[in-house]
Amino acid sequence: EVQLVESGGGLVQPGGSLRLSCAASRFTFSSYAMSWVRQAPGKGLEWVSYINSAGDSTYYADSVKGRFTLSRDNAKNMVYLQMNSLEPEDTAVYYCSVPWTGYWGQGTQVTVSS
């Protein structure tokens, strides 16, 4: 069964940075695109970013463009979301997912607050 394990969340002040990691296993990681999705308290799911299987194409939601950077290491089966200039509006549970498959991780909480 596909396994996705997120880590790196936490409490950070506005303007700060965090790097989220997603460890993938039990599938051919290098053959699949990956995404991050988030859910803020009391709100629906919001797509954040997408990276293709080779790691040479990335896309971002307008709300995070220019602040977040998505990358992957196919040799390590890892995906990384570098989040800079964090804002309180970025507070959410962040999920790593394999697009169009229904596979999600358990999520990691990011809280941006002073």
C-alpha positions in Angstrom: 0.0 0.0 0.0 1.2 3.5 -0.9 2.7 5.3 2.1 3.2 9.1 2.3 4.6 10.6 5.5 4.8 14.3 6.0 7.0 16.1 8.5 8.4 19.5 9.2 5.4 21.4 10.3 5.3 23.5 13.4 4.7 27.0 14.9 6.4 29.9 13.1 6.2 33.7 13.3 4.9 35.7 10.4 7.7 36.2 7.9 9.4 33.0 8.9 10.2 29.9 7.0 9.5 26.2 7.2 10.4 23.2 5.0 7.9 20.4 4.8 9.1 17.0 3.7 7.1 14.0 2.4 8.6 10.6 2.4 7.0 8.3 -0.2 7.2 4.5 -0.3 5.6 1.4 -1.8 5.1 2.7 -5.2 7.3 3.8 -8.2 7.8 7.3 -6.9 9.8 8.6 -9.9 6.9 7.8 -12.2 4.4 10.0 -10.5 3.7 13.7 -10.1 3.2 14.9 -6.6 1.2 17.7 -5.0 0.7 19.5 -1.7 -2.8 20.4 -0.6 -3.8 22.3 2.6 -6.8 22.7 4.7 -7.2 25.8 6.9 -9.3 25.7 10.1 -13.0 25.7 9.1 -12.2 25.8 5.4 -12.2 23.4 2.5 -9.2 21.9 0.8 -6.9 24.2 -1.2 -4.4 22.9 -3.8 -1.0 24.5 -3.1 1.5 23.1 -5.5 2.3 20.4 -8.1 5.5 18.9 -9.4 5.8 16.6 -12.4 7.5 13.2 -12.1 10.9 14.4 -13.4 10.8 17.4 -11.1 11.4 19.9 -13.9 7.9 21.5 -14.0 6.2 23.0 -11.0 3.0 24.9 -10.5 1.7 27.0 -7.6 -1.5 28.5 -6.4 -1.6 32.2 -6.7 -1.8 32.5 -2.9 1.7 31.0 -2.5 3.4 31.9 -5.7 6.8 33.5 -5.2 6.9 32.4 -1.5 6.8 28.6 -1.8 9.1 26.3 -3.7 8.4 22.6 -4.4 11.1 20.2 -5.2 11.7 16.4 -5.2 14.6 14.0 -5.0 13.7 10.8 -6.9 16.7 9.0 -5.6 15.4 9.4 -2.1 11.7 9.2 -2.8 11.2 12.6 -1.1 9.3 15.7 -1.9 10.1 19.1 -0.2 8.0 22.2 0.1 10.1 25.2 1.1 7.8 27.9 2.5 9.1 31.4 3.0 7.6 34.7 4.0 4.9 32.8 5.9 1.6 34.6 6.7 -1.1 33.8 9.2 -3.3 32.8 6.3 -0.9 29.9 5.6 -2.0 28.3 8.8 -3.4 24.9 7.8 -2.8 21.2 7.8 -0.6 20.4 4.8 -1.0 17.1 3.0 1.3 15.4 0.5 -0.6 13.6 -2.2 -0.2 11.7 -5.4 -2.5 13.5 -7.9 -5.5 11.6 -9.4 -4.9 8.5 -7.3 -6.6 9.3 -4.0 -3.4 8.7 -2.0 -2.7 11.2 0.8 -0.5 11.4 3.8 -1.7 12.0 7.3 -0.8 15.7 7.2 1.4 18.1 9.1 0.2 21.1 11.0 1.6 24.5 10.1 0.7 27.4 12.4 1.8 31.0 11.6 1.3 33.2 14.5 3.1 35.8 16.7 
